[in-house]
Each structure stands twice: as C-alpha cells, then as structure tokens.
Amino acid sequence: MSRLTDAHVALANEIIGRYPRPKSALVPLLHLAQEQDGYITRDAMVHIGELVGVTSAEVYGTATFYEMFKFEPVGKYVVNICGTMSCALMGSEELMHHAEQRLGIKAGGTTPDGMFTLEHAECQAACTEAPCLQVNYRYRYRLTPADLDELIDDLSAERLTHEIPPHGTVAKVRQHIPSHRGVGVVAPELVTESPAWLNGKAAL
Amino acid sequence: MSTTESHNEAEIVVDPNAVSMTINGKSVTARKGEWIIAAADRTEDFIPRFCYHPRMESVGMCRQCLVEVEGPRGPMMVVSCMTPVAEGQVVRTDTDIVKRAQEGMIELLLANHPLDCPVCDKGGECPLQDQAFSHGPGESRYVEEKRHYEKPIPISGLVFLDRERCILCDRCTRFADEVAGDPLITFTHRGNNTQVMTFPDEPFASYFSGNTVQICPVGALTAEPYRFKARPWDLQQQESTCTTCSVGCRTVVQSSRDEILRYQGVDSDPVNWGWLCDRGRFNFQSTNSPNRLSTPLIKTESGLVAASWTVALDETARVLRHAQPGSIAILGGARGTNEDAWAWAQLADALGVDMRDAQLDDGLPAEIFGYPNATIDDACSAATVILLAPDLKEELPVLYLRLRGAAEKKKIRIIEITTHDSGLTRYAWKSLQYEPGHQAETVQQMLSTPEMQEQLGRGSVVVVAGRSNLSEAAHHTMAVVDTIATTVSQVSVLPVLRRANVRGALSLGLAPRGSTDAAAILEASANGKVDCLILLGADPLSDVPDADLARRGIAGARHIIAIDTFLNNSSAHADIVLPAAAYGEKDGTTTNLEGRVTNVAQSITPHATSRPDWMIAVELAALLDHDLDILTLQDIQTRITQTVGGFDGLSVSVAVRKNGILVSVPPISPLQVHHDAAVKRNAYEFRLVVARKLYDQAIGTAMSQSLAALAPGAGVFVHPHDLERVGAKDGSSVRVSNTTRSVILPVHASVAVTRGTAFVPFNQKGVDIRELLQATNGVTDVQIANIS
C-alpha cells in the first residue's frame, strides 16, 4: 500500500503537463504506479486522484477497465499464454498444462515465491507464430513445452532481465517531452492558436 | 417573473428557433436543439426509455428509445434521446420494425435482470417492469443462468445497491457527476462485468444520494429508510413543499396506514428541478418519532406532567391575561405555515405584543427584503452572482445544485466573498477570502478593480445574501450588501435565510418591531422585563448564537409557553408545553426564500393530540376575548389575501400548483446601515467563523435515525500552517478561549480555512462553541492552545 514516491510525483507532474486537462494523464500515471509497486495499490489510486483532480472512484472506474492493470500483487513475471484459435490449434492447451505443472499453480495463480503469475490470454495478434505467449507483455513465439521450460529457467535465473523488466515497467527507456512542448493545463476550448513549435505543420 | 405554462407556449409560437415535425403523422412544434424524445413527450405517443432524463445530458446508453426517422434513403432507426429534431422531420414510434427493436432491447435487458419483482421495492412503480409489459415481447428466449452478485451492498449509510438488478443506464452515475458534482460512484470493471461502484470501502457520501434512488429505473438502488416498508399501490400521496430549509422544493409526501414513509422530489421548473437533498428527503423519520409530544404538559413541582388541552389552554390564557402590558414576547414562527404565522401575529396584535421575532439572532434583518428581489431563476441566469452567503451546499443544498449547474454550463459567473472554501468555491469565477469584520474592505477593493467593474457591467448582478458567520454581527453583511446594491447597476438580492418559512413569517407579522429583535428580547427577558415568553417552535437554547444570552433570557422569563413538536432544550424549561402538528400533518402554505408561495399538504393525522399552530392561536384568542373570527384554514387564507400587501394574488388553487405564485413584498424602508471600521485582530488570536453543516443536532435531523449518525461532530478547523503554529497534532485536543470562557475541542487541519481564522461547525454533538459567542461583539477572536 503506497502512494507515489517523490521522484514519481515529479515525473507525474511532468506527464500531467503534457495534456490540456490533468485527468487525461490518468492512464500514464496508473502505469507509473504499477511500475512502482508491480500492481496498483489503493493508496496510489487515491494519490493519482489528488494529482489530477478527480475522485478516487473515477480513478478506480478508469483503472478497472484495463485488464493489464492489476489490483492484487502479481508475480515479477506475468506469463500470458494465448488460447485463441491459431494457438489452440498449434498446442497452446498442452503448453498451458505444462506451465501449470512446471510452476505448480493453476492459470490465474501466482507462485509462492512471487516470481510467476500464469494467465490465459485471448488473441495476442501473432497468429502466424502460434503458439505464442507473453512475459510481461514481451513476446515469445512458436513454443514447445521444452522451450517453455528453458524460458522459465532463464527467468528464474534472472538471465533475461536485460530484455524483460519486472512486471509494471512499460518501457525501460522513458520518453521525456520538454515542458515547452507540453500544452500545459488549459481548457481546450480556450486554445485558439497552435503551439509555436507546431509551426503550421499540423496538416502533416 | 413566474414562468407559467401558458407563458412558455406563447414564446414558442414566435420563436425563430421553432421547428415543425411530425410524430406518427401528427404535426408537432419543437425547438431547435431539442431531442426527439422531448418533443414526443408533449404528445400522447410515449417512447419507452430508461437512461433518458430531461434534467441530465443524454447518453444513449440503454437503446430502448429507438424510433424510425424518415431519411433520404428511407426510414432509419435512431435513438430518440440523442437525435435532435429538425424541420420537416418525420418520426414514427409505432411501426412493426420499431416495435421489434424495442421488444428486442427489453429482452436483452431482461437477459440478466432477475425476475424478483415480488420482493423488490421497485415492483409496482418500476419503469423496467412497466415497460416490459407495455413494450416487451412477453416472453424471453434466454434459458441461461443469470448473473449473480453479492446483495445488497450498502454504498452509503442511506443507499443500498443490488447489482444484479442494474441495467447500466448511467442515471445515478450521471447524476452524481453532472448534477451533484460528487462523482463518488462510477462504472467500474467496464466490459462484460460493468457495474456501478464506489471506490473500495469509500461510501457514496453525497448530500444528494437519495436522488439516485428516485431516478433509478429499476430496483438496483434502494434507500435504507424505505426498504421493505411498503408497496407502491398501498401508498397515498399528496403533493407538498419541503420545509426543511427555505428553498421550498416540491415533493410528494407518501404515506401508508397513517405513517409517512417516503418523500419524492417533484420537478418544479423555477425551484428544484425534481431534486431533493438527503436531509429533506429522509427527515420524515422525525415526524414518526416516538419522542414526539403527544399531550400538553404543565409544569408542577414534580416537573412537566401531562394535562388536557382544556386545562392547558385555560392555564395559558390565564398567564397571558395576567402578564403586565408590553411584557409578552413571541420568538419563532419560521417553522410553521404562513397561516400559522399570520394567526399568531393576529393574536400578538390583539394582545399588544411588541416583542416578536421569527428569527433567533441567526439570520439577517427583515430589511434584506427591501432591496429589489431576485428569484432562483434570476440568479441562475444573471451575468454575475455575488455570494455573500453561508456555504449553500451545507445550508440550502438544492440552491447549491442550481447555482453549481448554471456555473458549470458557463451561464453565470460566481464571485464568492467568503471566510473559507465552500462547496461553490470550485465553480466560482473568483473567490475572495476575507477575515470576518473586513468584508467591507474586500468588497471595496473588489469593486475598484477594472476586471471586476467590467464583469459587473456585463449585465444583471444577483447578490445572494445570508448569514455566513454566526460569530459575527449581521450588520457586517448588511453593510456590504448595501454597498454593492448602491454602487452596482442592475443589482437584485436573493436573501438566503435558512428556516423554511422565515420569509413568510417575517412578511405576515412576526418581524421585529423596530430594533427589538430576538437578541434584544432575550436581553429584556434576562432583565426581568418579560412576563410571558412564547416559543413558537423556537429553541433559543440551541439556536441563538450567544449561549449565555439565551440562558439568561430563558431563566429571566417569568413564564414560558412552548408550542413545539418535541420537548427540546428550551421547551423543557417551559411552564406550559403545547404539542404542535408537524409537517405532513397539516395543510397550509409556505413562502420560500424568493417569496414563492406553495402549499404544504396534510398526509397523516396529527400525532396524538397535537394541533396546528394556527388553531392554538385562534383558540387562545377566543379565550382571551379577542375572537379572531376564524373557524377554518380557508378563513385565514381569505383574510391574508384581503389584508396583507403582496399576498393579494394568493389563492389556494394557485399555491397548490407546483410552481406556486411569487408574492411581492411591500416596500420596506431602507435599513439604517452602519459601516463600522474593521476590527483589528491581534496576531496571536484566531478570528472565529461559526457556520452550519447540513447534518447537525437540529431536531428534525437528530430525531431521524438514518440522518443522526451523519453529523460530523464538534471540532475546530484551522489552516495547516496555523496548526503548526499552535503546535498541535491533527485530531488532538486544544483549548479555545476568549477573554472570559474556554471550551476544549478536537483540532483539525484544513486548507479550506483562511489563515488566521478558525472554523467551527455549529450545533454539533460534543462541545458547544456558542459558549464563546457574544451578541454584542461585532466579531469573535479566540486563542487556541495545545493541551495534549
């Protein structure tokens, strides 16, 4: 249960500054919270509400729409095995059984050491590479049960940290938008001119 | 000013925005921008709907209002709640295709809706049930298991949610966000499991939560006080006016077996738009309270004992007869009807009573009505609204809704002049904070800035004036109202005195004579100059800001006669207590803050032997040989229309119409305003601000079990920096003292409070801040010391 750290509050304010209305920053800030704690805590939602000026209920309403936001602690690695048509035909069910046995949990569960959460997923749009899965939303293609074992070994041994950051990290390299290019807090209906840097390029 | 129906129709005929269209072959005149469903509502053709509500933005959520509109490529199915009318538009609501679509929608809505109507509170008045009959297919093809949820979930102390009944129409959530400004309920888990929810473990703590129950088109939201109490077909109902505060919201009072069970809001265009606050909606519980007075009481050596009306009235008459001339005083009358106030004023006249006041030193002088009067609609359509008022969200919640709505839609600009952030601060164009006693400077400064001058020159200006701080003298507010009224053009005043019929009582003869107001009367009583003090539904010991003055006044009166519904702090000291009929137990009329007279209706028999105030006055007058020649309520109404200036247009047939009638007020001579120099505060002290919260220890709230627990309790609020200065922790106890007395209160930090001031809610359970207030002081300064 934690609010955003001071460093994250500074970042949150930078993010808020990119939007004409503070509440537009809700989803990026929820990602920030999930990056901080691995899942979205109750306190973080209250804090985000304070930062963007909406009620906690509104933050909750927005956050719960997204399956990828978690409200309970999950493993460091969330493994989503696709179970839709192409993957199902190519053996995703065996893959899931294997994963369940290997990790000793059922789909939806988390290993006691907090390393893995196993989930069923719907189509991940990689049908030509079936069966596929995602680890913290990073793809792995055409897996056999042996490949899965290797993947789990690598993850357990922290051999893939360069490629797959802990659950919640959207991207390791964070993009910053300089404040002079941010729109800043202003009601859209009051904006009559384009920002200076846009310089008539809106049509491009 | 009154927007009567005929007035509106006349307007549409000459309106350049008028469009003509046909609905089911009949021609209909509508206004550009209107939705088809709104135009159809003026015809006989009913379009079924669940999410559409005329007082909220359309969302097209339920798809039940599908109709056919003739288009260039033939008839097209549209949702009538989101399709605007157009010139020459051809709408059909009764074709086979429309019927199939509507039946399909009902079938889909019922796929998951439980058929538990026999045990559902909404059964019998349920739009889903009704429209399933009128516009449904009659049977369902679904055989699958329906959704199940844990039920019911209390989403607040007053409202329960049965999620499986919800059809996701977005009415309650839209109301909370759009109308009330408290978006504490929202759709969560959108998708297959969309549901209405609060933030986990955080209640839907809105002052307006009861409205969501009223507008829920199914039984998903139910109110705790009505749950499982009655079936709609067992209810008798009377249209009436809420008398909890002076806004005068129209209601229907519903009762069964001689007990009031529910109030529902009625849409009155100039007043409440169908909304009620929770205090007004649920305080009927106090009417049914077992603590009500049931017989007259007479003081004996062993305390107050029950007596018959004959004995009690004889005894009252004897006390009045033996009082020295000029030594009778009447306090109160603002909680009754116009007829009650008039009858008591007549009795007072007959007895030569000069000491009378319908207020308890907690309002503004009656001269506030002497300025050009504004209505609620005027305020909601003015270019500028200047608030010199208490927090409207706390005191006059539905007026807050109206002004908030107007400000949100950018129809008005609010300039708030306040001691602390109020419910409207967020919506104000400018919010100017002042320290009590310095409002004159703040207003002078404001009037001198070019930006303000430009704004005030943009059109009409409405000053909303009330007693914002009970720990400072009313003349501070009166002086700035006067300054604004005399320097700004096109200005009018909306007085926001709080008690329900204070305006009626003051207009019908219970206004103070000269400067002898409630404070002066209590002072006279303390000095032994009052032989008989009549408390007409008044409780000075609880309501007069200066507690010491009230105590001395009550102690000094030789005899006290109380006419009340409950034995309260003051009437417990009375020699004779006469039980009065409460709201819902008597007919009559009431006057709201803008001077609108509407009816209040009797729904149940008065509790035990209690009688309406007017009847008591009439009987007493007869016993005192001053027969008022009154036998019925109608006699009083006739006499009021004949004798009271401004009320001449009043007739009951007008008052019972939901918009009532606006009475004009006879010109009141302008007030002798004294502008005194601002009082300096020494830097170690805090200037006190004392104001009401919606829920306090007022008898109607305290005696309603659903509301009593909602009162926040006593405490003192200071700015966080000031709390540091005091050296106390949030929640710890501090000693708050003036030069002579002190009280101990828990202290809380609040950024809403101006630095250097301390805010204390009035009449809360716990320590009474009134101990520190003195009527003779212009302002109250206190020291706050950490004692933990």
Chai-1 contact restraints between the chains, C-beta under 6 A:
chainA,res_idxA,chainB,res_idxB,connection_type,confidence,min_distance_angstrom,max_distance_angstrom,comment,restraint_id
A,T55,B,P183,contact,1.0,0.0,6.0,A-B,restraint_1
A,T55,B,L184,contact,1.0,0.0,6.0,A-B,restraint_2
A,S56,B,F199,contact,1.0,0.0,6.0,A-B,restraint_3
A,A57,B,L184,contact,1.0,0.0,6.0,A-B,restraint_4
A,A57,B,T186,contact,1.0,0.0,6.0,A-B,restraint_5
A,A57,B,T198,contact,1.0,0.0,6.0,A-B,restraint_6
A,A57,B,F199,contact,1.0,0.0,6.0,A-B,restraint_7
A,E58,B,P183,contact,1.0,0.0,6.0,A-B,restraint_8
A,E58,B,T186,contact,1.0,0.0,6.0,A-B,restraint_9
A,Y60,B,T188,contact,1.0,0.0,6.0,A-B,restraint_10
A,Y60,B,F199,contact,1.0,0.0,6.0,A-B,restraint_11
A,G61,B,T186,contact,1.0,0.0,6.0,A-B,restraint_12
A,G61,B,F187,contact,1.0,0.0,6.0,A-B,restraint_13
A,G61,B,T188,contact,1.0,0.0,6.0,A-B,restraint_14
A,T64,B,T188,contact,1.0,0.0,6.0,A-B,restraint_15
A,T64,B,H189,contact,1.0,0.0,6.0,A-B,restraint_16
A,F65,B,R190,contact,1.0,0.0,6.0,A-B,restraint_17
